[in-house]
Amino acid sequence: MGKRIITDSASHPIQPQQIDATKHLWEAFGHHETEVSAGWIVRLCQKLGSWGPFTKQQLEAFYNEGGHKNFWFNGLDSDGYIVVHGEQCQVTHEFVSKCFQTSPAVSSITQG
């Protein structure tokens, strides 16, 4: 079964702010660079207030604001955790679940 794209962010049981993306998402995807990329995507979604969709341009601009250049998905797109259609990017349920399992925000634990 393929990974499931989040099409209705508002009704998804995990919201972007429920993930602590201030820390590295250790072991979420099995590769340090992939986990760094995932953290940037979570932080962008937190800034946008939803799981997207978002554009590559939005992601690159957000990454550049952090003092970096040339965002790389580092396998998130080829492994199906992020689905890219032209310039539009969408996260999958599996992406969100892995990020949340690795680094839930403290408020999510105490509220849930």
C-alpha positions in Angstrom: 0.0 0.0 0.0 1.3 3.4 -0.9 1.8 6.3 1.5 -1.2 8.5 2.1 -1.1 12.2 1.1 -2.6 14.5 3.7 -5.3 16.3 1.7 -7.2 17.8 4.7 -4.7 19.2 7.1 -7.3 20.6 9.4 -8.9 17.2 10.2 -5.6 15.3 10.5 -5.2 14.0 14.1 -1.6 15.4 14.4 -1.1 19.1 13.7 2.3 20.7 12.9 2.6 22.4 16.3 2.3 19.0 18.0 5.9 18.1 16.8 8.9 19.6 18.4 11.0 20.4 15.4 13.5 22.5 17.5 15.3 19.2 18.1 16.8 16.8 15.5 14.4 14.0 14.6 16.7 11.2 15.6 16.1 7.9 13.8 12.9 9.0 12.2 14.1 8.2 8.7 17.4 6.4 9.4 19.7 9.1 7.9 20.9 12.3 9.5 20.5 14.5 6.4 17.0 13.2 5.7 16.0 14.0 9.3 17.4 17.5 9.0 15.4 18.0 5.8 12.3 16.7 7.6 12.8 19.2 10.4 12.8 22.1 7.9 9.6 20.8 6.3 7.9 20.5 9.7 9.0 24.0 10.7 7.7 25.4 7.4 4.3 23.7 8.0 4.3 25.1 11.5 4.8 28.6 10.1 2.1 28.0 7.5 -0.2 26.6 10.2 -1.1 23.4 8.2 0.4 20.4 6.5 0.2 22.1 3.1 0.3 21.8 0.3 3.3 24.1 -0.1 5.5 25.0 -3.1 9.2 24.3 -3.6 9.6 28.1 -3.8 8.1 28.5 -0.3 10.3 25.8 1.1 13.4 27.2 -0.5 12.6 30.7 0.7 12.0 29.5 4.2 15.3 27.5 4.1 17.1 30.6 2.8 15.7 32.7 5.7 17.5 30.2 8.0 20.8 31.2 6.3 21.0 28.2 4.0 20.9 27.7 0.3 19.6 24.9 -2.0 17.2 22.8 0.0 17.5 19.0 -0.6 14.8 16.5 0.2 17.5 13.9 1.0 15.3 11.0 0.0 12.0 12.2 1.5 10.6 12.6 -2.0 12.1 9.4 -3.5 10.9 7.4 -0.5 7.4 8.8 -0.8 7.2 10.7 2.4 6.9 14.0 0.5 5.0 13.9 -2.8 6.1 16.5 -5.3 3.9 17.4 -8.3 5.7 20.0 -10.4 6.2 22.9 -7.9 3.7 21.6 -5.4 4.7 19.5 -2.4 2.5 17.5 -0.1 3.3 15.5 3.1 2.1 12.1 3.8 0.5 10.6 6.9 3.6 8.4 7.3 5.9 11.5 7.2 3.9 13.2 10.0 3.6 10.0 12.0 7.4 9.3 12.0 8.1 12.9 12.9 5.6 12.9 15.7 6.7 9.5 17.1 10.3 10.8 17.2 9.7 14.2 18.6 6.3 15.0 20.0 5.9 18.4 21.5 5.6 18.3 25.3 2.2 19.9 25.2 1.0 17.1 22.9 2.0 14.5 25.5 0.3 16.2 28.4 -2.9 17.0 26.5 -3.2 13.7 24.7 
